């Protein structure tokens, strides 16, 4: 990340900022360890400071005018960083200096708008120099392969062998080396003498240099031979476990798929699939396309940026097709899966009630229902059967619409199946739905309102979201998130003998750190609210007494249950108003990466929250 600083007050400093991480870095970038020089110029009142960084599509330049003192501050912070990196690039002081340096660039608007502070920090923490930290080569990503360069400088060293074992500083036709991928792994750096590019090769490797001039040595140790070489070559090629190129290689991009992924009602006459491929580095690419169910495939080699097509045929109606595109530039491979559904020919059965797979269905439901439609608008014949038998239906030449099937005699805690068969005279469709009734003496209620409030955006309304977030506020600029939930329990008689009440919420996922074992407390709210308006700014206060608390499960995909029996009894008997509850993570988190939990809301559609009330019948 070079920076050019032009300063007034009788001095001009042109500073090339290169942090030297190890002995190989200079050959990669082609820069010297000497980083500044001074030249006398006329006095000026202002200072122009430019910052260059290698971005995705080339060198990005940012320029700003500062006072002499502010520019000098940037310069001094850069020198401080260089000192710390030269002393020990892995020390806490060096890491702190990196962050302070990049923060200062951001403060002075010297970071190009196409990049972020993390992008700049990544330049100061390149993956290959993890080897210097005694990290086993097995911990590095397997990004290996072959890299080559013409008319270049080359340095290599580490555990391994050089052939011939001793090189004098004179031209030779060629040489080779074998490096080992262990602690103090072999590492090779190659930098082009003609272009601003090169590569690092780490770990198990074999290398060949042709037209080499330089020095080298193999030296035996009790732990095995070590080698080192440095010089210039007409051609170098290395096959290694891990290779990092400079500028970095960006993987190919796949876009503009047609049909668009997720689209429906695609005609069965579709004759081709198409997609666009693009390589940010301008490399030639190879691609393959496959389909499932099979309707065609295709491939291409050494292709430039553009749109490519694959012929398809024999599509069937009412079918979902997936197609897989894989594109490689020789170093990185990008894969994407697309899907589409052809036009429906057969009748469509949808919106079952109870929903398929439902649990805790009331035994007093009076009907099953579903929606029936036909893409061509044909009249249909339909039958419905249940198992165990609780009702049935048969109809001929019916129009599309919603059908209600009377049922009776449901038993507690019983699994039921119901079968819907429909035909339009040409196409036939069958759906099987299931549900389970609740245990005897149990009432299950689903939320009338649920949402969460967050101090991150105090005015945010989250009632339509499919998740409920739970997060501790921590310290500093961190933010909190707290779910609120309410049920309509007016249908339960005030004379009912309430034995238990349990709030059940499904824990779907987490962000940052795992919240396993964190205490989650629930409080009864004092004021009314609804999910369409509640925010952090206007949420009602809650009672001071904790209703109950639990500890977060070890992993997601688990139900969480709070005992709210006393609150439910008070509401049902009329001793208090029904305003629902708020849930909090009140266990203080002092650092960054605060665990955030994501739970299903009623909008998610499945595994939604419910209140289970046990009564004595």
DAQUIZI-V96293 format. One record per helix or strand of 2 or more residues. SS is the DSSP state (h for helix, s for strand). FROM is the first residue (numbers start at 1). TO is the last residue. If there is no record, write none. Layout:
# DAQUIZI-V96293
ss = {SS	SS}
from = {FROM	FROM}
to = {TO	TO}
This chain:
# DAQUIZI-V96293
ss = {s	s	h	s	s	s	h	h	h	h	h	s	s	s	s	s	s	s	s	s	s	s	s	s	s	s	s	s	s	s	s	s	s	s	s	s	s	s	s	h	s	s	h	s}
from = {3	11	25	36	47	58	68	92	117	127	137	145	166	187	198	226	253	263	272	285	298	306	320	333	348	358	367	380	393	401	415	428	442	467	481	498	519	548	558	565	581	596	602	610}
to = {6	15	29	40	55	66	88	107	123	133	139	163	179	192	219	246	258	266	278	292	303	311	328	342	353	361	373	387	398	406	423	437	454	471	487	511	525	551	563	572	585	600	604	615}
